[in-house]
């Protein structure tokens, strides 16, 4: 087997690990939001205590990237592809950490009666999950245009967060008894907003792989 074939096979194995990490992280985002909406403390505890799989897989991706660079000495686009895989894994791991944070807030609120039916927060989580899938697919297909489309999705996440913040602020002003739970929900919105930012980071890495340039996706 030629050196190029060995490299291609190793790179494909690395990519498969990244794809797997994306699926795991997305499932954790979904579970964290489900635990909040349904006030499912058992599910929240599973998310809050089950971060080891994400951390271990991210570490394996990091090791694979370092090994490929050290042994194959890739250049140009090949090197950018490896670096992008490493950075994707970091951003995905951070999204997983934020899912844990959401679960912990669910645990803190316990079985308190919800202030209101949650609509915008689950919508934010849904968009984040779509962004993760789109980002992974854009990386897989080497499609910078698909990656750029993620910037608009992040704008929607930001808009929803601003809406959530304003609405919960009104609750707190009208009834001080709601301050504790409303504050927790604002934090959840902030966590989801940060997830959108990490997804945008992923999109920027995809564009960088193809163009070799760092650019603002909103331009």
N, C-alpha and C positions, 0 to 999 in steps of 0.2 A: 504494500500500500504506500502510495506517495505521501510525502510530507503534507501536500495540500489536502489530500483526502483525510489524513489524520487530523489536520486542523479543522476541516469542515465538520467532521464527526464530533470533535470535542466542542466546537461552537454550537452545534445542534443540541448536544447534551446540556450545555449551559442554558440555551434558550428554553429548553423544556423545563428546567428548574425554575426559570423566571415565570413561565406560563403557569406552572403549578402554584407558585407563590401568589400570583395574582388571583387565582381561583380561591385559594384558602383565605386570603385577606378579604375578598368580596363576601365570602360566606360569613365572615366574622362581623363585617359591617352590617350585613343583613340581620344576623342574630342579635347584635347589640341593639338595633333599632326595634326589632320585634320584642325584645325583652322590655324595652321602655314603653312601647305602645300597649302591650298586654300586661304590663307590670308583673312580668314573669321573673321572679327573683332567682329561681333555679337556673333558668337560661342565662340570666345576667351573671351569675356566679361561674357558670361554665366558660363564658367569654372572658371574665375577669381573671380566671386562674389558668386559662388554656393558651397562653401566649408562647409557650415553649416551642411549639411546632414551627411557628413563624420565625422565631429567632434562630432556630437551628438551621432552617432552610436558607435564610438570608446569609448565615455564616458559611454554608456550603457554597453558595453562589460566589461570595467574596473569595473563598479559597480557589474556586475554579478559575475565576478571573485572573488572580495573581499567578496561578500555575500556567495558564495559557500565555500570558505576557512573558513570563520568565523562560518558558521552554520553546515557544514558537516565534517570539520577537516579531509580532505582527506590525504592519505599517498601515498608514492611511486609513481607509474605511474599515479594514479589519480591526484595527486598534480602537477606532471610535465605537465599533459595534460592541466590543468587550467592555469598554469603559461605560457605555450606555447601559449594558446589562447590569453592571455593578450599581450604577446610580438608580436604575429602576428598582432594584432590590431594596435599596436604602429607602426610597420614597414609599414603596409598598409596605415595608416594615413599619414605617412611621404611621401610615394609615392604620395598620393593625394595632399599633399602640393607642391611637385615638379611639378605636373601637372599644378597647379595654377601658379607656377613660369614660366612655358613654355608659358602659355596663356598670362601672363603679358608681356613677351618679344615679343609675336606676336603683342600685342597692341602697344608696343613702336615702332616697325618697321613700323606699320601702313600699308599703301598701297605702300610702296617702291617696286620698281621693284626687284624681287628676283635675287640674284647673279647667281644662277644656279638652275636647277631642283633639288629638294631635294630627295635623294635616300637613303643614309646611315642613316640619322636621323629617317625617318619612319621605316626603317628596325630595328633600335635599339628599337624603341617604340613597334614594333611587337614582338620582342623577349622578352622584359620586360613583355608584356601582357601574352605571353605564360608561362613565368616563374611564374607569379602570379597564373595562373590557375593550373599549375603543383604543385606549393607549397601548394595551398589549397587542391588539390586532394590528395597529399601525406599526409597531415595532417589528412584529412578525412579517408583515407584508412590505416593510420598508416604505411606508406611505406617509410622507410629510404633510400632505393636504388633509388627510384624516386627522392627523395630530393637531393641525392648526384649528380644525373645527372644534376641538375641545375647549378653546379659549372662550367661545360663545357659551358653552355649557357651564363653564366656571362663572361667567357673568350672571347666569341664572341662579346659581348657588348663592352668590353674593347678594343678589336681589332678595332672595328668600330669607337669607339671614337677617338682612336689614328689616324686613317685614316682621320676622319673629321677634326681633329685639324691640321694635316699637310696640308691638301688641303686648308683650310681656311687661314692658315698662308701664303701660296703662293699667294692667292688673295690679302691679305693685303700688301705684299711686292711689288707686281706688280702694285697695284693701291691704293694709300692711301685713295681714296674716298670710298673704300669698307670696311674700318676699322670698322666703326660703326656697320654695319649690320653683318659683319663677326664675330665680337666680340659677338654680341647677339647670333649668331648661335653656337659659341663655348660654350657659357653658356648653351644653350639648350642641346648640346651633353653632357656636364658635368652633367646636371640634370638627363639625361637618364642613364648615367653611374652610378650615385648614386642610382637610382632606382634599377639597377641590383644588387648593393651591398645590398640594403635592402631585395631584394628577396633572396639573399644568406643567410642573417640573418634568414629569414623564414625557409629555408631549414635546417639550423643548429638547429633550435628549434625542427623540426620534428625528426631529428636524436636523439636529446637529449631525447625526449619523449620516444623513443623506447629503447635507450641504457643507459640512465642515465649519459652519458658522453658528455663533450664538446670536439669537435674535428674539425680539419681543413678539410673541404670537399675536398680539393685538394690532400689530402694524400691518 
